[in-house]
Amino acid sequence: MATILVKNLPEELLKELKRLKVELGCKTWANLLTELVASEEILLTEEKNNQTDTGVKNFLNLKTAVSTKWTSGPTVLEEMRRSRRHETIK
């Protein structure tokens, strides 16, 4: 069986995972991971869900604003020239 090593886990997240482990009756971390993957549920608070929705809307607004500034799509030739200029500047 493979081993997963997780480093630098925030204390808050570790507490939440421990709570879920007890709540779901999992004996091992592998069992908890299996339960979380199998549940297919996203465990988000309402606040996090609202933040995600706001972030997606802002990103789509940014995409629209940037896209309207373009006169035409970049061509392969323009992109190659731009990337080569970037390489020579270094």
Stockholm file with secondary structure:
# STOCKHOLM 1.0

chainA/1-90         MATILVKNLPEELLKELKRLKVELGCKTWANLLTELVASEEILLTEEKNNQTDTGVKNFLNLKTAVSTKWTSGPTVLEEMRRSRRHETIK
#=GR chainA/1-90 SS CCCCCCCSCCHHHHHHHHHHHHHTTCSSHHHHHHHHHHHCCCCCCHHHHHHHHHHHHHHHHHHHHHHHHCSSCCCHHHHHHHHHHHHHHC
#=GC SS_cons        CCCCCCCSCCHHHHHHHHHHHHHTTCSSHHHHHHHHHHHCCCCCCHHHHHHHHHHHHHHHHHHHHHHHHCSSCCCHHHHHHHHHHHHHHC
//
